[in-house]
Amino acid sequence: MSSSFNDDDEFDLGISTETVATVVDHLRALQETETEQDEAAEIDDVEAEEELDPETLAAFIEGLNDDEQAALVALAWVGRGDYEPEQWEEALTLARERGDGNSTADYLIQMDLGADLLAEGLGAFGLSIEDVER
């Protein structure tokens, strides 16, 4: 089975770039918060702390349908270099299998540099996270 991706065509990732950008933004905010908490025992802005709660991101991710969750995992794998864009269907298939009964949110939240990997995954398809309107 050949992939439907080539540089000249629009490619459907199975998830909106806005949704990916939301996850990336929240993952980056969580990573920054973890770094700040490591450096300082307390965050002054309680409202920001609640907004950056991992449970909020987990609920958002778990609220996505199975195909969207698989696309997030596959994008991270492409961003990490495990798959090339031309292997998208294979990555999606394996991401669906990995997700069967497992928490996609936990997997992505615990992934080292998860936000950067998702952004790199989009970049492999010629999309920039910075260009997504939010």
C-alpha positions as CSV (number, residue, x, y, z in Angstrom):
1,M,0.0,0.0,0.0
2,S,1.5,3.3,-1.0
3,S,1.2,6.5,1.0
4,S,-0.9,9.3,-0.3
5,F,1.7,11.9,0.8
6,N,3.9,13.9,-1.5
7,D,5.2,17.4,-1.3
8,D,2.8,18.9,-3.9
9,D,-0.5,17.6,-2.3
10,E,-2.6,18.6,0.6
11,F,-2.3,15.8,3.1
12,D,-5.0,14.9,5.7
13,L,-3.3,13.9,8.9
14,G,-6.6,12.9,10.5
15,I,-6.4,15.7,13.1
16,S,-6.6,19.5,12.7
17,T,-3.4,21.5,13.0
18,E,-5.3,23.7,15.5
19,T,-5.8,20.6,17.8
20,V,-2.1,19.7,17.5
21,A,-1.2,23.3,18.3
22,T,-3.4,23.2,21.4
23,V,-1.7,20.1,22.6
24,V,1.8,21.5,21.8
25,D,1.0,24.7,23.6
26,H,-0.2,22.9,26.7
27,L,2.7,20.5,26.7
28,R,5.2,23.3,26.4
29,A,3.5,25.2,29.3
30,L,3.6,22.0,31.4
31,Q,7.3,21.6,30.6
32,E,8.0,25.2,31.6
33,T,6.0,24.8,34.8
34,E,7.9,21.7,35.7
35,T,11.2,23.5,35.1
36,E,10.0,26.5,37.2
37,Q,8.9,24.2,40.0
38,D,12.2,22.5,40.0
39,E,13.9,25.9,40.3
40,A,11.5,27.4,42.8
41,A,9.3,25.6,45.3
42,E,6.2,27.7,44.6
43,I,4.5,29.4,41.7
44,D,3.1,32.8,42.5
45,D,0.2,32.8,40.0
46,V,-2.3,30.2,41.3
47,E,-4.6,30.8,38.3
48,A,-1.8,29.9,35.9
49,E,-1.0,26.8,37.9
50,E,-4.6,25.5,37.6
51,E,-4.6,26.3,33.9
52,L,-1.4,24.3,33.3
53,D,-2.7,21.3,35.3
54,P,-1.8,18.0,33.5
55,E,-5.3,16.7,34.2
56,T,-6.7,19.5,32.0
57,L,-4.5,18.5,29.1
58,A,-5.2,14.8,29.7
59,A,-9.0,15.4,29.6
60,F,-8.6,17.3,26.3
61,I,-6.5,14.5,24.7
62,E,-8.8,11.8,26.0
63,G,-11.8,13.7,24.6
64,L,-10.4,13.3,21.1
65,N,-11.6,10.4,19.0
66,D,-9.4,7.4,18.6
67,D,-8.2,8.4,15.1
68,E,-7.1,11.9,16.4
69,Q,-5.3,10.3,19.4
70,A,-3.5,7.9,17.1
71,A,-2.5,10.8,14.8
72,L,-1.0,12.7,17.7
73,V,1.2,9.7,18.6
74,A,2.1,9.1,15.0
75,L,3.1,12.7,14.6
76,A,5.3,12.5,17.7
77,W,6.9,9.4,16.2
78,V,7.5,11.2,12.9
79,G,9.0,14.1,14.8
80,R,11.3,11.8,16.6
81,G,12.5,10.2,13.4
82,D,10.9,6.8,13.9
83,Y,8.9,7.2,10.7
84,E,9.1,9.3,7.6
85,P,6.0,11.1,6.3
86,E,5.8,8.5,3.5
87,Q,5.3,5.9,6.2
88,W,2.3,7.8,7.7
89,E,-0.2,5.0,7.3
90,E,2.1,2.5,9.0
91,A,2.8,4.9,11.9
92,L,-1.0,5.5,12.3
93,T,-1.7,1.7,12.3
94,L,1.0,1.1,15.0
95,A,-0.2,4.1,17.0
96,R,-3.8,2.7,17.0
97,E,-2.5,-0.6,18.2
98,R,-0.4,1.1,20.9
99,G,-3.4,3.1,22.0
100,D,-5.6,0.1,22.5
101,G,-6.4,0.2,26.2
102,N,-3.6,2.6,27.0
103,S,-3.9,6.3,27.8
104,T,-2.7,8.4,25.0
105,A,-2.7,11.4,27.2
106,D,-0.3,9.8,29.8
107,Y,1.9,8.6,26.9
108,L,2.2,12.1,25.4
109,I,2.5,14.0,28.7
110,Q,5.3,11.7,29.9
111,M,7.1,11.8,26.5
112,D,10.4,13.6,26.7
113,L,10.2,16.7,24.6
114,G,6.7,15.7,23.5
115,A,5.8,19.3,22.4
116,D,8.9,19.6,20.2
117,L,8.3,16.2,18.7
118,L,4.8,17.0,17.7
119,A,5.9,20.3,16.2
120,E,8.7,18.5,14.3
121,G,6.2,15.9,13.1
122,L,4.1,18.7,11.6
123,G,7.2,20.2,10.1
124,A,7.9,16.9,8.3
125,F,4.7,17.5,6.5
126,G,5.6,21.0,5.6
127,L,3.4,22.5,8.3
128,S,4.6,25.0,10.9
129,I,3.1,25.1,14.4
130,E,3.9,28.8,14.5
131,D,1.6,29.4,11.5
132,V,-1.5,27.9,13.2
133,E,-4.0,30.4,14.4
134,R,-4.9,30.2,18.0
